[in-house]
Structure formats: structure tokens, C-alpha cells
Amino acid sequence: MGALMHVTPGSGLLAALVLVLAAGCAEPGNGADADSDTDTDVDSDTDTDSGPEGTIKNFDADGIPENGGDFVYGVKVGATEHDRAYFASHYGGRATLALAVWVDRVGAEVEMFFEDEVSPEDGGFVHQLVSGLRFGQQYRYAFLEKTAGGGYAERSRIGTFRTAPRDHQLVPVTLAGTHGTFQGQGGYEGFPYLTASSEYELDFFIHLGDITYNDGAQEIEQFRTKWDFNMKTQGFKDIFAATTWYSVWDDHEVTDNYNPEIHPARFLSNAFQVYFEFLPVPRDPDHPDRIWRSYRWGRTAELFLLDCRSERKPSSRATAGAIYISEAQLDWLLEELAGSDAVFKLIANSVPITDFPVAFDFGGANEDRWEGYASQRVELLDAIAAQGTEHVYWLSGDFHIASVGWLEPDKSRGMHEILMGPGGAMENPAGDGLPKGQFSWGRGTLLQDHADTVTVVRLDPTKQPPEFRVTFYELDGTVLHDEVLKD
């Protein structure tokens, strides 16, 4: 579970179910049995292993002038694990560039964990993996312009983030998320809901797709121009600088409702390239276009990031062998869910998997989501049920609404799906009419002029039973809905 990108495709649904049977005989701490509500192996105060140490030195980052013009997109960190993180920025200057990652001490004294030169790539994009970090530690970081004498002339904005706990630790985790950040909506106002999200004390932030609306782009520079608009807004710069970023993608990162079976390979390749250029998301050397992967936050949570767009086959939609996600991705998800001893399993899913009311089927919209690929939806959910995996929660986007509800009207699946509120999306009034039996809350645009919300999830595995709490906020911090979910 400690790899930078934890992707281990399996060999089919049969392998996943065999793994479940094996896990049923495992000792606590491994497999399904480790997820018991009575297992309270909380990290002990007597554990003296504090993790790696940095170098103590004087380093006054706040005293170095900020150069916002050459670091127009600010700073970003992602792919964070207990001992590493992946840093990104964009540099428009000509000086030699360095990255520093440190922990503040007293005055100008810091504990430096990384301080070295980094080289911009084509187009000025900068990416750097840093290993050897201390688990559960709050860090600051910045990109810096070096002088001929070895000092620093100017710097980027200073970012902050926290590394994940070690795999066995049970600690509270707080996250926020969004979807649908459309340039034509909140973009012109700087995406204030992203800025508001950055003001909560977060362990990480998830964007569930439609990060930018790239419709009409074909060539690399056209995609870069679309991304440029969003990435230099205040909201994006604020959320990137405040915490770790994880993301999936939906259709508008390429074009509306794109079909990977018919769109030209070069067009799709351009969209993939620019996605990875702008974001702190490392490319898997063996599978450079793979979006799906997982990250672990102690034994509290494991986050599974899906790709529900680039592998789907619309031509198979109505068949018994519908492909919404590839067989490799499906096998990976089921095997990793079965083998995870994390208390909470969070599935980041760009397009909802819930059985929604008929009001959401207008214009053939049901053909775009999991319900339109019914055979694979049933296969996946039945397999999760057969595994007996507990505390599985779906975090989804796409609909331009915020909501919380059960996957099925009769609650038979025993799983919830949270539609994390959009951060700047076009209107969708359907969220105001969700049936109360299946949904405990929803927000569309019929009863108010927008559906944008701040969505915060707080996980506390030390409570009995473990607590999954979701709170939706208005921009000014007003609580719109607060609920502790029970399986």
C-alpha cells in the first residue's frame, strides 16, 4: 500500500472473490476482519518512532519577496503519502529554480527536508517527487529563484500540506471536495467556493471532475489556454496552496460527453498531456494515461480514484457486457477493496452510481452515468456486497448539485453516495426535488440562484461506531446540512 501510485490490476472478478474467501480466514489487521468496529488499535503515545529527520538551518522564506508574475499558477502538491509527496508549479522566469520543503521551528530556524534545484519542462511546467518525509507532519514549501551566490532572490507563494499517517494509525481525517468548476460560471469571480474550502483545516481536497471546460480545444496550446483560465484564478491558487490535491476527471477535461471509442487518438493524447502538466498528479511510467489509483491515510481511510470516462465503451452500454470502466480497473477496485484494512473506503467517482429518480433521465441523461451501463453497475455493486466490505462511501460529481442519499430507493445496497457540491457550475434545478425517503438532503437551483456549496467530510475512526460526518456550508460558513451517516 506504500507505492506512489498503488495500482495493481487483478485477474478478474473470480480472483477478487477468491481473495475475499481468503480474507475471511485472516487475522485481525489484515483483510475484511480488520475493519471491525471493535478494533481500536489507535497509535500509542509510547510509540517513539518519530520518522525521518531533516537538516536544521536558518531559512526565512517569508522574508524572500514573492514573485507572482513568474509563478502565475502558484504552487501545488498531490499524490501525498506518509513519506512522500509530488510538487508542481509553473515558472515563467529565467533564473535557476529550486524547491524547498521544510518544517518551521523557532524564529528563522527550520528543519529542511528537501532543498535542491529543479528543472522546468516543456511549456514551463515543473514537477518534483520528494521522498523521505515524516509521517503525519505539517510542512511548508515553495519554489525559489536562485542567485549566483547561492542565495534566493524571489519565490513563489508558500504552500502548506500534511503528510498521511502511517498505515496502522487510526486518527481523525478531514477532507473537502467539489466538482464542476466552469470558466463561464464561477471562473469570472475567482471561484470563491474553492477559497472558502481552503479555509477549513483539511488533510486533503478532492476534485471530482470537470476541473476545466475544454470544449473546442484540439491542439496542445488550445488545451493549455483553457486550463490557464482556471488555474490562475484566486480560488484554485488558494485551494492548491492550502492542502494536498487529489482528482479524477470527467468529460469536460476533454470535451462534453466525449466518446473514447470514436475520438481521434491524438486529440485524446493532447487532453491527457495537459491534464498531467497542470496538476500535481504523477504519470505512471508503465501506464502514462492511467487516471485510476489509490492513496491511503493511515488505517482511517483509503481513497480510490476512478476513471469513469476514458475507458468506457458506449457501444456496449445496453449489453450484458457493458464497459463503463475497464475490466482491469474493475478487478483492481474489487481486489483492493477486499484487501484494505482501512476503516473507511472512499470511492471518488466522477459520475454518480446512485439509482436516481426519473426526473434525472431527461434527454437521455441516464445513458451517461452508471445506470446507463446497468450490467456492469450491478456486477460491481453485487461484488462489493458479496465481499462484505464495510464502510464504503461514494463521493461523486457531474450533476451540478449537492446531495446525500442511499444508492437505491429501498436502501438495499446499504451504501451512501455524496454528491460534493459544485464549485462553479451551470444550473440544475433537479436537486431540489429529490425524494426524502432515499435522500436526506439535496440542493439544486430551483429554490435558490445557485447550487455551489462547500462540502466537508470528517472521518473519526476512534468513535464507536466509526463516524462519517458530512457537512455542507454556504460561502459565509452557514451550515446548510450536517449529518452523521450510518451504513
N, C-alpha and C positions, 0 to 999 in steps of 0.2 A: 504493500500500500504506500510505500515511500517514494515511488518513482515520480519524476516531474510530471509526466503525463501517464496516468495509471490506466492504460488501455490494454486489455488482454482478451481479445476475441476468443470465443469458445468454439465448440464444435457442434452447436445445435441445441434445440430445446431439450432433447433427451439428455445431453450432458448436464444441462442445468438442473434437471430433475434428479439425476443421479447424485449430483453434488448435494442436493437437499437431503436425500436419504442419508448420505454420509454425515452431513452436519448434524442430523438428529441424534447421532451417537457421540458427538463431540463433547469435550469437557467445557464447562463454563469458561468464557473468554475466547471461544472460537465458535464461528458459525452461528446458527439460529439461537441456540440456548443462551448465548452471551447477551442477548437482548432482553433478558428477563428484567421486569420491573423491580425485582428484589436484589438484583446485582448492583451493589453500591460501592464498587471499587474506586472510590474517589482518590485522587492523587494525595498522598500523605505529606504533611508538613515535615516529616522526618526524612523525606527524600532529599538528599544533599546534592544530587547531580544538577548543577545549575546550567549545564550546557557549555558551548564554546565561549571563549573569552576573546575580546577584541584588544586593540592596542590603545593604551591611554596616551592622549596627546592633547595639546591646545588647538582648538579649531572653532573659530567663531563664525559659523555660517550666516547668522543673522547680520553680522557686520559687513558681509560681502554684498555689494549692490546687485539688485535683481535686474536682469535683462529680459523683460517680457517680449521685446521685439524679435529676438533671435530664438526664443523658446515660446513660440506663439500658442502652442497647444498645452503648455505647462508640463507636468510630469505624471507618470502612470506606473502602477505596479500591479502585477497579477500573478497567476499560477503559484500563489503563495502556499507553502507547506510549512512543516515545523522547522526546517533547516535551510530553506532557500526561497527565493522569490525572483521574479522576472520583471525587469525595469524597462521602461520605454519613454521616449520623448522624440522631439524633432528639433533639429538645430539648423538655423539659417545663417550662422556666422562662419568665420574662417579660422578661429583660434583652435589650438589643440584642446580637445574636450576630455573631461574626466567625470567619473561618477563617484560620489561618496555616500556611504551608508553608515550611520552611527547611532549611538545611544547617548543622550545628554547625561552629564554628571553635574558637577558644581561649577558655576561660572562659565568660563570658556573651555573647561576641560570636558572632553568627550571620550567615549570608548568607541574607537573606529573599527568597524568590521570589514569594510571594503573601501579602498581609495586607489583608483587606478584609471589609466587612460582608456577611453572607449572611442570607437570609430564610427561615424555616421555611414549609413548605407546609401544606396541609390535613392535620390529624392530627399536626402537629409534625415531619414528616419534612423533612430538609434534604439538598439535593443541590447540588453545585457542580463545574463543569468548570474546571480550571486548565490553561492553556496556557503556553508559554514556558519549559518546564522543560529542564534539562540532561540529555542522554542518559547512560545508564549511571551515574546518580548516586544515592547513598543519601540519602533525605530523612526528616525527621520532620515531623509535622503534628498540629494539634489545633484543636478548636473552642473559642472563648473568649467569656466573658460580659464585655461592655464596661462600664466605669464612666462616669459623667457627665463625668469629667475626661479621658477618652480612654485610660485605662489598662485593665487587665484584673483583674476580681475573682476569677473562678474559671474552670476549664477542664474539658474532657473528658479522658479518658485520652489519652496521647500515642501516636500510631501511627507506624510506620515502613514504608517501601517503597523499592524501587529502580526507576527508570525503565528502559525497554528500551534495548538498544544501538541504534546507527544501523543502517540497513538493510544496509550492506555488511559489518558487523563479524562475525567468527567468534570467539565467546567461549563458554566453558562456561556452561551454564544448568542450574539445579536447580529442580525443581518437586515438589510433592506433591499428593495428591488423595484424595477419598473419595466415598462415596455413602451413601444410606440412613441419615439421622440422625433416627431415630424418637423422638418425645417419650416414648413408652411404654417405651423401652428405655434407651439411654444418656442420655436427656434428664434423668432424675431424678438422675443422677450428674454432670451438668455436661458431658457429652461429653469425657471425659479424652483420647480419641484425637485430638481436634482440638487440645487443649492440647499434647499430645506432638508433633503435626505442626508446631506453631508454633515449637518449639524447634530445628528444623533451619534451616539458613541457606538460605532459599528465595528464588528470584526471583519465583515466583507459586504460587498454590494454585488447584486446580480442584475444584469440587463438581459431580458428575455426575448430580445429580437426587435427588428425594425429600428436599429440604432440610428441609421440614417435612411433616408428615402432616396435611392439612387436611380429611380426610374428615368430612362432616357440615356443613361451613361452606357458607353460601349468600350471606349479605349481607357487605358490606364489613367491618363490625365483627367479624363472626364469623371471617372470614379473618385479620383483624388479631390477634385473640385467639390463634389457632393459631400464627401467626408469633411473637407476643410470647413464648410459652413458650420456644422455641428460641433466639431472638435475644438474650435476656438471660442465657443460661447462660454459665458461665465459658469453656467450650470455644469457643463461637462468638466471644465477645468477644476471646479470645486469638488465634485464627487471623486474624480480621479486622484486629487491630492490628499483626500481625507482618509482613504482606506484601500484595501485590496479590491480589485475588479475581477469578476468572472462574467462570462457572457456566452450566450448561444446566438444563433442568427435565425432570422425568419426569411420572408421573401424579398422585402424592400432593400435589403443589403445587395440584392441583385436587381430585380425588377418585380413589379406586382404579379403575384401568383405565377412566378416563373416555373417552367417545366424542364427539369434536368434531362428528360428524355429527348427533347427536341431543340433546346437552345444550343448554339454553337459552342464547342469546347473552348475556343479562345476567349469568347465573351465570359464564360464562367470562370476561366482561369484568371482573367483580369479582376473579376469581383473578389475572388479568393485572395489574390495577392494584396489588394488594397485593404481588405479586412485585417489581414495579419500585419500590414505595415503600420496602421494607425493604432492598434490595440496592444496591450501587454499580454498577448496570447502567443506562446511559442508554437512553432510548427514542429510536428513530429517528423524527424528525418525519414522515417520509413513510410509515413503516410502524411505527406505535407499538406493535404487539403482536408485532413480529418478534423472536424469540429468537436465530436463527442469525446468525452474524457471524464475523469472523476477526481475529486480532491477531498481530503479527509481533515476534519477539525477535531482532533483528539478522538475519544470514543463517544463524544457527544453527537457528532453528525458526520455523514458522508454525503457529499454533493455530487449528483450525477448530471452532467451537462449533455443534453441530447442534441442531435441534428435531425430535425423533422422536415427538412427541405431538400437538401442536396442529394439524398439517396432515394427519395420516394419515386415510385413509378406510377403516374396517373393512369396509364393504360391498364394497370392491374386492379384498379380501385374496386370495382364491383365483383371481383372474382374471389374464389376461396383461398387464393394465394396472394392477397393484396400486400403490396410492399409500401409501407409508409416510412419505415426505417429499414435499413438493410438487415439481412439475416445475421451478418457479423455484429452489427450494433445491437440487435435484439438479444443475441446469445450473450454478448458481453454484459449487457444490462442485467439480465436474469442471473447470470453466474455471480456477478459482483454483488447484487442484492442478497443472494443466498449466502454468500461468504462473508458479508460485512457484519462485524460485531458492534458497529456504531448504533447508538440508541435511536437516533432519528435518521431516516433515509429520505433525502430531499431530491426530487427529480425535477430538474429545470427543463421545461418543456415549452417550446415557443407557441404552439397552437394547442388549445385545450383538448383534454381527453374526456371530459365530462359528457354525459348524455344530457344535452341541453334541450330546453323546450322548443316546440315547433316554431316559435317566433324567431329563433336564430337560424332558421333554414331558408330565409328569403334569398332569392336569386341564386339558388344552388350553393349557398354558403356552407352547408353541411358537407359538401364534397371536398372542401379544403382542409377540414380538421380530421382528427382521428375517427370520428363517427362515419366519415365518408369511406374509410378503409376498414370496414366493420370486422372482417375476418381476422385481421392482424390485431386490432384493438382487443377483441375477445380473447385471442390467443395469448396476448401479453398479460391481460388482467387475470385470466384464469390461471396462468402460470405463477403469478405472484401469490394468488390465493392458495394454490397447491403447495407453494413453498412455506406458507405460514409466516411470512415475513411481517413483522410488526412495525408500527410507526412509520409507514410510508406516506409521504405527503407530496403532492404535485404542485409545483409553482409554475404558473403559465401566464401567457400574454395574449397578443394578437387582437383581442376583441374590442379594445379601446374602452373597456370598463374595468371596474374593480369589483371583486365579489369573493365570497367564501361559501362553499357548499359541498355536498356529497357528490360522488361520481355518478350515482344512479338515483333516480327519483325514489326508489324504495330503500335506499341506503344499503343495499345488499353487498356491495363491494367492501364496505367498511373503510373506505379511504376518502379523504378530503382533497379538493383542489382549490388553491388560492389563485385568483387572477390578480396579480400585483398591478396596482393602479397605473395607468399610463402617465408618462411624464410630459407629454405634449402632443396629444393625438387628436385626430378628427372626431367628430361627434358620433356617438352611437347611443340612441335612446333605449335600446333593448334592456340594458342593465337595470332599469328602474322597474321592470315588470317581472322579475324572477320569482318563481313560486316559493312561498315561505316554507313549505314542507321540506324541500330539497336544499334551499339556500337560506342561510341565516342573515345574509346582508348582500346588497348589491348597489352599485352606483353607476348610472348611465348619464344621459344628458337630456332626458325629458323633463325632469323636475328641477334641474339646475343647468347653468350655462356651460358646464364643463364636467368631465369625469376625472381629471387629473387628481391624483392623491399620492401622498407619501405612505408607503406600505412597509411596516417594520415587523419582523418576526423575532421573537425572543424564545430561545430554547433553554430549558433548565432541566438537565438530566438528574440533578440531585434531589428533586422533589419526587414524592411517591403518590400517584404515578408520575413519570416524567412529563413535564409541562411544555406544550406547544402553544404559544400565545401569539396571536396576530392582531395588530392594531393599525387602523387606517387613520391618517391625520390629514387635516386641511393644511394649507400652506402656512398658516399662522400658528400651527400646533394644536388647534382644536381637534379633539378626538371625535371622529365620525363613527367608528365602531371598534370595539375591543372584545375579544373572545378567546377563551381557552378551549381548544379543540380536543375532543375525546374520540378515540378510534371506535 
